[in-house]
């Protein structure tokens, strides 16, 4: 069954955008997934299709009206799909969330603009508020594209190798190990000798150590969670190796 994505947006021409290319684009052509962009301005008020207003309490910018957003949401058949609102105020979007979305029938993404969406409609709709990072974008469409791309690549038949998704960053709580390809020597730098050995067990051991080392160095938060989850002492050092809404 086709995995269905719907984007509620003021800029429907932004979809599929980059999702129409490469893996996601080919999967779109093959009918593995679909994306529909609903223009929220169609639900705007009056002859000018107004979708926003000034914030109560004062402040800069405009806020998307709850009645307009609610009408757009009500006109969609969620059919068991989660409603997700990307925002810097949301909890961090994790790979576990992506796997959950990809395992379901699809997702509906509410793309905010201006200063954001009225809190009351977010509460009433039960939207999941997620953030793709600690920075601010000019709208939710880019964050929606990130979310959808991450989901689509996990759908059956999209990726070429079943092992690809298993060995990627975050699949087991660690960042992915460093990658190398031909030539074996480049610019005075050599590929780690173990990767040329053909010894699968030794390669697997090296890659695990490399994943631990890079995670510890670059993402101490993930490293601590990984060590806690495996019951290991987080003070130990990993084995050596070479190396919206202005919403998001």
N, C-alpha and C positions, 0 to 999 in steps of 0.2 A: 504494500500500500504506500502511496506517495506521502512523504513527510511534508507537512504543510506549514509554511511560514507566512505570517501576515505582519506587515509593518504599518502602524498608524503614524502618519507623518504629514507634515505640511509641504514636503518636497518629494512627492512620489517618484519623480524622475531619477532620484538617487538610487533607485533599486531596479534591477539587481546590481548595477554598478560593477564593482570588481568581482562580485559573486557570479557574474556572467562569464568569467574566464577560468582557465586552468581546471583543477579538479572539480570545483563547485560548478563551473560553467558546463563542463561535460556531463556532470550528474544532473544538472538542470535540463539539458537537452534530452537526456535519456529518461526523464520522468521519475528519477529517484526522489527528487524533492521539487517543490514549487514555492514561489514567493509571490505574494499579492501585496501591493502597496495601496493602502486606502488613504485618500486625501482628506485630512481632518477639516480642511476648509469647507468641504461640502456640508459640514454640520455647523458652520459658522452662523452667526446671527445677522439678520437684516440684509439689505441689498449689497453691503460690502463684505458679507461673510466674516464678521468679526469673531476672532477666536481667543482674544486676550483682553486683559484690563489691568489697571494699576493695582499694586498691592495694598491691601489694608495695612495701616500702620506706617505707611510711607516707605520710601526707599527707591532705589534706582530700578529702571527696567519695567517689564510687564510680566504678568503671570497668565498662563493658559487657564481659561475659565473651566470650572468643573462641569457645568451643564453641557458645554460643547464636547468636552472629552468623554463625558458619560454617554452622550448620544452616539459618538463614534464607536465606543466599546459595545454598547447595546446592540449595534447593528451587525455585530460579528458573531458567528456561531463558533464559540470557543471549542466545542466538541472535545473536551478533556485536555485542551492545550493550556499551559500556564500563561498568564499575562505578566510580562516582565517589563519593568521600567528602569532603564539605565540612568543612573544618577550618581554624582560624587558622594551623595549622602547615603548610598546603599552599602550593604555588606560586600566584601570582596567577591567577585565572580571567580569561582574555583572550577578546576577540571571535573570535580565530582558533580557540580551543577550541570556542566556541559554534557556529561554522560547521561545524566537524568533527563535532560531535555531531548537529547538525541534518541533515547530509548522510547520516548513517547510518540504521540501522533503528530507533534509539531509544536510551534510556539508562536505567541502573539507578542510583538514588541511595540511598546508605546514610546515613541520618539518625542521627547520634549524639546521645546525651544524657548527663547527669551530667558527669563530667570528661572523657569521651571513650571511645574504643574500644580494647581491648587491641591493642597494636602487632603482635602475632604474626599475627592474622587479617588485618590490613591487608596485611602482607607476603605472606602465603600466597595471598591472593585477587588480588594485583596491583592493588588499587584505586588509581585516580588520586586523589591528595589535592590539593584545590584550595581556595583562599580567595577569598571575594568582597570582602574588605577587612580592614584592620587594626583589627578590633574584635571583641568577643566577644558571641555570641548565647546564648540559653538552650537552643537545640537546633538541629539541622540542617535542620528542616523549612522554616524561613523561607529559608535559603540554597538549599535544593532548589527552592523555589518561584521564587526569582530565576533560577536556572539554567534551569529548565523554561520559564519565560516567555520568556527570551531566545532559547531554541531554537525554541519553537513559532512565534514571529512570523516566523521565517525560512523556515518550511515553505511549499512552493508552495500558493498559493490562500488564504493567511491574510491577507496585507496587501493593501490595495487598489491600491497602485501599486508597480510593480517598481522605480521610482526611489527609493522611500522608504528601503529598506534600503541602497541604494548611497550615498545622500547623508548618512547618519546618522553620529554620532560613531563613531570607530574604524574605519570602513569603509575608509579609506585612511591610517590612522595618525594622523589629526587629530581634534580635537573638532569638532562640528558648528558651523556659522556661526550667528549670532543670527537669530531668527525674528520676523517682524512680520506683522500682519494689520490689518484695518480697525478703527477709523478711522485715516486717514493722520496725523491730529494728535490727540494725547491728552495731557491734563495738561501742556500746554506742550512736549511732546516730539514731534518729527517722525520719520517713517519716513525712512531714508536715501534721498535723492533718486534714486539710481541704480536702486533697486528699483521705482520708479514709472515708469521710462523706457521699459520694454518692449524695451530693448536687451539681448538675451540674452547676447551675448559679454561686455558690460560687467558684467552681473549676475553671470555666472560668475566673472569676474576678481575682483569685489568679495567674493564669497562665499569664494573661495579665500584671499584676503588676510585676511578676517575669521576664518576657521578657523585660519590660522597665528597670528594675533595672540592669540586666546583660548587656544590650546593653549600657546603660549609663556608666557603669563601664569599659567595655572592648572595646567598639567601639564608642568613642565620636563623630567620624565622622558620623556614622550611626544615632546616637542619635540626633545630630543636624539636619540632613536631615529629620528624622522622625518628629521631633517637628515642623520644618519649614513647612513640608507638611501637618501637621494636624492643623497648625495655633496656636499651643500651645507655651507658653513661654519656651524657652529652658533653662532658668535659674532655672526652677522648678525641684525638685527632684522626681524621680519616686517612686511609692509606695514600701514599704518595703516587703522583702520576704527573704527566705533562698537563700542563694545565688540566547643552543642554536645554530645554533647560540646557544650560551650558553643561551638559551632562557627559559623563563618561561612564 
